């Protein structure tokens, strides 16, 4: 295993999931932050497959992931976001 992929491309108005595959979790939750810290400790990469609306949350997690590689898969599926959201992806 070299990486963990977290999916977050569900409707942001829907409640995040808490069970099953790591899909549509609350990216601000302590559980996700704990996972990021574990990835850093294990020296594993962290990959996000998300839509642009979540770019700011991913950026905050990436700041906490110092020492590991953070991959933003598909450039946050930029075609699905607004211009403002895309600018957040670019930042």
C-alpha positions in Angstrom: 0.0 0.0 0.0 1.4 3.4 -1.0 -1.6 5.7 -0.6 -5.1 6.2 0.7 -7.7 7.7 -1.5 -10.5 9.7 0.1 -13.6 10.4 -2.1 -15.6 13.6 -1.5 -17.8 14.3 -4.5 -21.3 14.0 -3.0 -23.8 16.7 -2.8 -22.5 19.2 -0.1 -26.0 19.7 1.2 -26.3 16.0 2.2 -25.0 14.6 5.5 -21.5 13.2 5.3 -21.2 9.4 5.7 -19.6 7.8 8.8 -19.5 4.1 7.8 -18.3 2.0 5.0 -15.8 3.0 2.3 -14.0 6.4 2.8 -16.5 8.2 0.6 -18.2 11.5 1.3 -16.8 11.9 4.8 -16.8 15.3 6.6 -13.3 16.5 5.7 -13.3 18.8 8.8 -14.0 15.9 11.2 -11.5 14.7 13.8 -11.7 11.2 12.3 -10.4 12.4 8.9 -7.7 14.5 10.6 -6.6 11.5 12.6 -6.4 9.5 9.3 -4.3 12.2 7.8 -1.9 12.2 10.8 -1.7 8.4 10.5 -0.8 8.6 6.8 2.0 11.1 7.6 3.3 8.8 10.3 3.3 5.8 8.0 4.9 7.9 5.2 2.1 7.0 2.8 0.6 9.3 0.2 -2.8 10.8 0.6 -5.1 11.1 -2.5 -8.3 13.1 -2.8 -10.9 12.5 -5.4 -13.3 15.4 -4.9 -15.3 18.1 -6.5 -14.1 21.8 -6.5 -16.4 22.9 -3.6 -14.2 20.8 -1.2 -10.9 22.4 -2.4 -10.5 24.7 0.7 -11.1 21.7 3.1 -8.5 19.6 1.2 -6.1 22.5 1.3 -6.4 22.7 5.1 -5.8 18.9 5.4 -2.8 19.2 3.1 -1.3 21.8 5.4 -1.6 19.3 8.2 0.0 16.6 6.1 3.5 18.0 6.1 5.9 15.2 5.2 3.7 13.2 2.9 2.6 13.6 -0.7 -0.9 14.9 -1.2 -2.5 14.1 -4.6 -5.6 16.0 -5.9 -7.0 13.5 -8.4 -8.6 14.8 -11.6 -7.8 18.3 -10.5 -11.0 18.2 -8.3 -13.1 17.5 -11.4 -12.9 21.2 -12.2 -15.6 21.0 -14.9 -18.2 20.4 -12.2 -17.5 23.5 -10.2 -18.0 27.3 -10.5 -15.3 29.7 -11.5 -14.8 30.7 -7.9 -14.4 27.1 -6.8 -12.0 26.4 -9.6 -9.8 29.3 -8.4 -9.7 27.6 -5.0 -8.5 24.4 -6.7 -5.7 26.4 -8.4 -4.6 28.0 -5.1 
